[in-house]
Amino acid sequence: MAGALSHIRVLDLTRVLAGPWATQFLADMGAEVIKIERPRLGDDTRHWGPPFALEPTADDPGLSAYYLCANRGKHSVTIDFERPEGQALVRRIAETADVVVENFKTGGLAKYGLDYQSLKAVNPSLVYCSITGFGQTGPYSRRVGYDFLIQGMGGLMSLTGPADGEPSKVGVAMSDVVTGFNALSGILAALVRRERTGEGEHIDVALLDCTVAALINQASSYLVSGEVPERLGNQHPTTVPNQPFETADGRIIVLVGNDAQFARLAAAMGLARVAEDERYRTMRARIVNRQEIVEILEREFRTRPSAYWIERLEKVSIPCGPINTLEQVFADPQIEARGLRRELTHERAGVLPVVANPVRFASGPTTAAKAPPMLGEDTATVLRRLLGLQDDEIAELRTKRVL
């Protein structure tokens, strides 16, 4: 069955993570995604290794694990659009596209005639999404922004890490990922609007904006109270207990979201009297007396192994579980049952393991079957099919190093 977006063509001018993350989702949903890459170099992340699924050579950057995570389902076309001939080719592809996604510096594509206004002139119904560090407006709009920097500037690091230690970034590029999903949401909303009005759209998505928006309850708490939140390590600012606890043989995470859950937790641990104590009976009281109640629970958790506590607490519907390594994650029976590890077949690299798209449709697959492409592997095919170029024209462009 055709994917939900099989009628959509995407011109992908993005690299690294936020943009490719959004366009990979579009590819997973069936869109034709044409990824324009620099001849001989390609997307920056092709070089971010090891590990490599296919080792680089003098003539080819290979396939890095990083590149694999965000580029399946796409068609790689190498075009040097710093050259006039390359600019013309990309514009002609844009004329046939429904969506353009780019993550160049603000205003960076105007000199090539590939900015929104230039492409809108040849394709008025185009949905054009610009992803930048700081947005199209404001005093920082011309600055370059990368995930680590944005996690710091956006406040995320101030909330992450131990209470008595230094601020820490999240272990994955969370600002990029959140931005990719926000860009995707904007693109899909603009496509729905276009179906009704026939009008295109310019979407402005910034890593900094998306990171601040992703602070959710912490940002709201600050705006309401005026008090700057402090790092709590693995504890939660407004629910207690909600943290890891050391057991006799490891650590488990235990979360309590309301007073009824706390009463069940206390009873399962043989601490029913604690749930009746006015100092701990309500969430508000537990937050005020956080240190005392945590110490009581810590002492009890240390008396038994993790498996004992997980089994006991699950029986009374208390959210709990282990802190898994990635090896344990992909061996977990729930992860296996959900099919999150997939294998794609690549002509040169053989079997490539990938993480499946987590959104599932009852009507059919939502993970693209096409493996992440080698650099430029689809160049000739796409230029013949979309632009009607002949083999001799393509050969001439290769000789000029435009492709």
C-alpha positions as CSV (number, residue, x, y, z in Angstrom):
1,M,0.0,0.0,0.0
2,A,1.3,3.5,-0.9
3,G,2.5,5.6,2.0
4,A,0.4,8.4,3.4
5,L,2.7,11.0,1.7
6,S,3.4,9.2,-1.5
7,H,2.0,12.1,-3.5
8,I,4.5,14.6,-1.9
9,R,7.9,15.4,-3.3
10,V,10.5,17.0,-1.0
11,L,13.6,18.8,-2.0
12,D,16.0,18.3,1.0
13,L,18.7,20.9,1.3
14,T,19.6,20.0,4.9
15,R,22.5,18.3,6.6
16,V,23.6,17.1,10.1
17,L,20.5,16.3,12.2
18,A,17.5,18.6,12.8
19,G,16.6,18.9,9.1
20,P,17.5,15.3,8.1
21,W,15.5,14.1,11.0
22,A,12.4,15.9,9.7
23,T,12.9,14.8,6.1
24,Q,13.5,11.2,7.1
25,F,10.1,11.1,8.8
26,L,8.6,12.4,5.5
27,A,10.4,9.6,3.6
28,D,9.2,7.0,6.1
29,M,5.6,8.2,5.4
30,G,6.1,7.6,1.7
31,A,7.2,11.1,0.4
32,E,9.8,11.2,-2.4
33,V,12.8,12.9,-0.7
34,I,15.5,14.2,-3.0
35,K,18.6,15.0,-0.8
36,I,21.0,17.5,-2.5
37,E,24.6,16.9,-1.3
38,R,27.9,18.4,-2.1
39,P,29.9,16.5,-4.7
40,R,32.6,14.3,-3.2
41,L,31.9,15.5,0.4
42,G,28.2,15.1,1.0
43,D,26.4,15.7,4.3
44,D,28.8,16.6,7.1
45,T,27.7,13.5,9.1
46,R,28.9,11.1,6.4
47,H,32.4,11.9,7.9
48,W,31.3,11.6,11.6
49,G,32.8,8.3,12.5
50,P,33.8,5.7,13.5
51,P,31.7,3.6,13.5
52,F,31.1,3.2,9.8
53,A,28.7,0.7,8.3
54,L,30.8,1.0,5.1
55,E,34.3,2.4,5.5
56,P,35.3,5.5,3.6
57,T,37.7,5.4,0.7
58,A,39.7,8.1,-1.1
59,D,36.9,8.5,-3.5
60,D,33.8,8.0,-1.3
61,P,32.9,9.0,2.3
62,G,31.2,5.7,2.9
63,L,28.4,5.3,5.4
64,S,28.8,6.4,8.9
65,A,26.5,5.2,11.7
66,Y,25.6,8.8,12.3
67,Y,24.5,9.4,8.7
68,L,22.4,6.2,8.8
69,C,20.3,7.4,11.7
70,A,18.6,10.2,9.8
71,N,18.8,9.5,6.0
72,R,16.9,6.3,5.1
73,G,14.4,6.4,2.3
74,K,16.1,9.3,0.5
75,H,17.6,9.8,-2.9
76,S,21.1,11.3,-2.9
77,V,21.8,13.7,-5.7
78,T,25.1,15.5,-5.8
79,I,24.9,19.1,-7.2
80,D,27.4,21.9,-6.6
81,F,25.0,24.9,-6.4
82,E,27.8,27.3,-5.8
83,R,28.0,27.1,-9.6
84,P,25.3,28.8,-11.8
85,E,24.6,25.5,-13.6
86,G,24.0,23.8,-10.3
87,Q,21.7,26.5,-9.1
88,A,19.7,26.2,-12.2
89,L,19.3,22.4,-11.7
90,V,18.2,22.8,-8.1
91,R,15.7,25.5,-9.1
92,R,14.2,23.2,-11.7
93,I,13.8,20.4,-9.2
94,A,12.1,23.0,-6.8
95,E,9.6,23.8,-9.5
96,T,8.4,20.1,-9.3
97,A,8.5,19.9,-5.5
98,D,5.8,20.3,-2.9
99,V,8.2,20.9,0.0
100,V,11.7,22.4,0.4
101,V,13.5,22.0,3.7
102,E,16.8,23.8,4.3
103,N,19.1,24.6,7.3
104,F,21.5,27.1,5.9
105,K,22.3,30.3,7.9
106,T,19.6,33.0,7.7
107,G,19.8,34.5,4.2
108,G,22.5,32.1,3.1
109,L,20.6,30.7,0.1
110,A,19.6,34.1,-1.4
111,K,22.9,34.5,-3.2
112,Y,22.2,31.2,-5.0
113,G,18.6,32.1,-5.9
114,L,17.4,29.3,-3.7
115,D,15.8,31.3,-0.9
116,Y,12.0,31.3,-0.3
117,Q,11.2,34.4,-2.3
118,S,13.2,33.2,-5.3
119,L,11.6,29.7,-5.3
120,K,8.1,31.0,-4.6
121,A,8.4,33.0,-7.8
122,V,8.7,29.8,-9.8
123,N,6.5,27.6,-7.5
124,P,3.9,29.7,-5.6
125,S,2.4,26.7,-3.8
126,L,5.7,25.6,-2.3
127,V,5.9,24.8,1.4
128,Y,9.4,26.0,2.3
129,C,10.8,25.3,5.8
130,S,13.9,27.1,7.1
131,I,15.6,25.5,10.1
132,T,18.3,27.7,11.8
133,G,19.9,28.0,15.2
134,F,18.2,31.3,16.1
135,G,15.5,32.0,13.6
136,Q,14.9,34.4,10.7
137,T,14.6,37.5,12.9
138,G,16.1,38.9,16.1
139,P,19.7,40.0,17.1
140,Y,21.1,36.5,16.8
141,S,19.5,35.6,13.5
142,R,22.8,35.5,11.6
143,R,24.6,33.4,14.2
144,V,25.4,29.7,13.7
145,G,23.8,27.4,16.2
146,Y,24.6,23.8,17.1
147,D,22.8,21.5,19.5
148,F,25.2,21.7,22.4
149,L,25.3,25.5,22.3
150,I,21.6,25.7,22.1
151,Q,21.1,23.3,25.0
152,G,23.1,25.8,27.1
153,M,21.6,29.0,25.8
154,G,18.0,27.6,25.9
155,G,18.1,26.7,29.6
156,L,18.0,22.9,29.1
157,M,21.5,22.4,30.6
158,S,20.7,24.5,33.7
159,L,18.0,21.9,34.5
160,T,20.2,18.8,33.7
161,G,22.8,17.2,35.9
162,P,23.4,16.7,39.6
163,A,22.2,19.3,42.1
164,D,25.8,19.7,43.5
165,G,27.6,19.4,40.1
166,E,27.9,21.3,36.9
167,P,25.2,21.7,34.3
168,S,25.1,18.9,31.8
169,K,23.8,18.4,28.2
170,V,21.4,15.6,27.4
171,G,23.1,12.5,26.2
172,V,21.7,12.8,22.6
173,A,21.3,16.0,20.5
174,M,17.9,16.7,22.0
175,S,17.6,20.3,20.7
176,D,18.1,19.0,17.2
177,V,15.6,16.2,17.6
178,V,12.9,18.5,19.1
179,T,13.5,21.0,16.3
180,G,13.2,18.3,13.7
181,F,9.8,17.2,15.0
182,N,8.6,20.8,15.3
183,A,9.7,21.4,11.7
184,L,7.9,18.3,10.6
185,S,4.7,19.4,12.4
186,G,4.8,22.8,10.7
187,I,5.4,21.2,7.3
188,L,2.4,18.8,7.6
189,A,0.2,21.6,8.9
190,A,1.2,23.8,5.9
191,L,0.5,21.0,3.5
192,V,-3.0,20.5,5.0
193,R,-3.6,24.3,4.7
194,R,-2.4,24.2,1.1
195,E,-4.9,21.6,0.2
196,R,-7.7,24.0,1.3
197,T,-6.3,27.3,0.0
198,G,-3.7,26.3,-2.7
199,E,-1.2,28.7,-1.0
200,G,2.3,27.9,-0.1
201,E,4.1,28.9,3.1
202,H,7.4,29.9,4.6
203,I,8.0,28.1,7.9
204,D,10.6,29.6,10.3
205,V,11.9,27.0,12.9
206,A,14.7,27.8,15.3
207,L,16.6,25.4,17.6
208,L,16.6,28.0,20.3
209,D,12.8,28.5,20.1
210,C,12.1,24.8,20.1
211,T,14.4,24.2,23.0
212,V,12.8,26.9,25.2
213,A,9.3,25.6,24.2
214,A,10.5,22.0,25.2
215,L,11.2,23.2,28.8
216,I,7.4,22.7,29.3
217,N,6.5,22.6,33.0
218,Q,9.8,24.1,34.1
219,A,9.4,27.1,31.9
220,S,5.8,27.4,33.1
221,S,6.8,27.2,36.7
222,Y,9.3,30.0,36.3
223,L,6.9,32.2,34.5
224,V,4.2,31.7,37.1
225,S,6.4,31.9,40.2
226,G,9.3,34.0,39.1
227,E,11.6,31.5,40.8
228,V,14.5,30.1,38.8
229,P,14.4,26.2,38.9
230,E,17.4,24.5,40.3
231,R,18.9,21.2,39.1
232,L,17.6,18.2,41.0
233,G,19.7,15.5,39.4
234,N,17.3,12.6,38.8
235,Q,14.6,13.9,41.1
236,H,11.5,15.7,39.9
237,P,10.5,19.2,40.9
238,T,6.8,18.6,41.5
239,T,6.3,14.9,42.2
240,V,7.9,12.8,45.0
241,P,9.1,10.1,44.8
242,N,10.2,10.2,41.2
243,Q,13.8,9.1,40.9
244,P,16.2,6.2,40.8
245,F,16.7,4.2,44.0
246,E,19.6,2.0,44.9
247,T,18.6,-1.6,45.6
248,A,20.6,-4.6,47.0
249,D,22.1,-5.3,43.5
250,G,21.6,-2.2,41.4
251,R,19.3,0.7,40.8
252,I,15.7,1.1,39.6
253,I,13.5,4.0,38.7
254,V,10.3,4.5,40.7
255,L,7.7,7.2,39.9
256,V,4.6,8.2,41.9
257,G,2.2,10.6,40.2
258,N,-0.5,10.9,42.8
259,D,-1.3,10.2,46.5
260,A,-3.2,6.9,45.7
261,Q,-0.1,5.5,44.0
262,F,2.0,6.6,47.0
263,A,-0.3,4.7,49.4
264,R,0.1,1.5,47.2
265,L,3.8,2.0,47.1
266,A,4.1,2.3,50.8
267,A,1.9,-0.7,51.5
268,A,3.9,-2.9,49.0
269,M,7.1,-1.9,50.8
270,G,5.7,-2.6,54.2
271,L,5.6,1.1,55.0
272,A,1.8,1.7,55.2
273,R,2.2,3.8,58.3
274,V,4.3,6.3,56.2
275,A,1.5,6.9,53.8
276,E,-0.7,7.9,56.8
277,D,1.8,10.3,58.2
278,E,0.7,14.0,57.5
279,R,4.3,14.8,56.6
280,Y,4.1,12.4,53.6
281,R,0.5,11.7,52.8
282,T,0.0,14.3,50.1
283,M,2.2,15.3,47.2
284,R,2.5,18.8,48.5
285,A,3.7,17.5,51.9
286,R,6.2,15.1,50.2
287,I,7.7,17.9,48.2
288,V,8.2,20.0,51.4
289,N,9.7,17.0,53.2
290,R,11.4,15.5,50.2
291,Q,14.7,14.6,51.9
292,E,13.1,12.8,54.8
293,I,10.7,10.6,52.7
294,V,13.4,9.8,50.2
295,E,15.7,8.6,52.9
296,I,13.0,6.4,54.4
297,L,12.4,4.8,50.9
298,E,16.1,4.5,50.2
299,R,16.7,2.4,53.3
300,E,14.0,0.0,52.4
301,F,14.9,-0.4,48.8
302,R,18.5,-1.3,49.7
303,T,17.2,-4.4,51.5
304,R,16.1,-6.3,48.4
305,P,17.4,-6.8,44.8
306,S,16.0,-4.9,41.9
307,A,14.0,-7.8,40.4
308,Y,12.2,-8.3,43.7
309,W,11.1,-4.7,43.8
310,I,10.1,-4.5,40.2
311,E,7.9,-7.5,40.4
312,R,6.4,-6.4,43.7
313,L,5.6,-2.8,42.6
314,E,4.3,-3.8,39.1
315,K,1.7,-6.0,40.9
316,V,0.2,-2.8,42.4
317,S,0.6,-0.7,39.3
318,I,3.5,1.5,40.4
319,P,5.6,2.7,37.4
320,C,9.1,1.3,37.8
321,G,11.9,-0.2,35.9
322,P,15.6,-0.7,35.3
323,I,18.2,1.8,33.9
324,N,19.2,-0.1,30.8
325,T,22.3,0.2,28.6
326,L,21.7,0.2,24.9
327,E,22.6,-3.5,24.7
328,Q,19.9,-4.2,27.3
329,V,17.4,-1.9,25.4
330,F,17.7,-3.8,22.2
331,A,17.5,-7.1,24.0
332,D,14.4,-6.1,25.9
333,P,11.4,-8.3,25.0
334,Q,9.1,-5.3,24.7
335,I,11.5,-3.5,22.3
336,E,11.8,-6.8,20.3
337,A,8.0,-7.2,20.2
338,R,7.5,-3.7,18.9
339,G,10.1,-4.2,16.2
340,L,12.1,-1.1,16.9
341,R,15.3,-2.7,15.5
342,R,14.9,-3.1,11.7
343,E,17.3,-4.3,9.0
344,L,17.5,-2.7,5.6
345,T,19.3,-4.2,2.7
346,H,22.0,-2.1,1.1
347,E,23.6,-3.1,-2.3
348,R,27.2,-2.5,-1.0
349,A,27.0,-2.5,2.8
350,G,24.8,-5.6,3.1
351,V,22.4,-5.6,6.0
352,L,22.1,-2.3,7.8
353,P,20.4,-2.1,11.2
354,V,18.3,0.9,11.9
355,V,15.8,2.1,14.5
356,A,12.2,2.0,13.1
357,N,9.9,4.9,12.9
358,P,7.9,4.8,16.2
359,V,4.7,6.0,14.6
360,R,2.6,3.1,13.4
361,F,-0.3,3.0,11.0
362,A,-2.8,0.1,10.9
363,S,-2.9,0.5,7.1
364,G,0.7,-0.2,6.3
365,P,4.5,0.3,7.0
366,T,5.8,3.6,8.3
367,T,9.6,2.9,8.0
368,A,11.1,3.4,4.6
369,A,12.5,0.3,3.0
370,K,15.2,2.2,1.0
371,A,18.5,2.1,2.8
372,P,20.4,5.3,3.4
373,P,22.0,6.1,0.1
374,M,25.6,6.2,-1.0
375,L,26.8,9.7,-1.9
376,G,25.2,10.7,-5.2
377,E,23.9,7.2,-6.0
378,D,20.6,8.6,-7.4
379,T,22.0,11.6,-9.3
380,A,21.7,10.4,-12.9
381,T,18.3,8.7,-12.2
382,V,16.7,11.7,-10.7
383,L,18.0,14.2,-13.3
384,R,16.8,12.0,-16.1
385,R,13.4,11.4,-14.6
386,L,12.6,14.8,-13.2
387,L,14.4,17.1,-15.6
388,G,14.7,15.0,-18.7
389,L,18.4,15.3,-18.9
390,Q,20.2,13.1,-21.4
391,D,23.2,11.0,-20.6
392,D,25.6,13.3,-22.6
393,E,24.3,16.3,-20.6
394,I,24.9,14.5,-17.4
395,A,28.3,13.5,-18.5
396,E,29.2,17.1,-19.4
397,L,28.0,18.3,-16.0
398,R,30.2,15.7,-14.3
399,T,33.2,16.8,-16.4
400,K,32.6,20.4,-15.2
401,R,32.3,19.0,-11.6
402,V,28.8,20.4,-11.2
403,L,27.7,16.9,-10.2
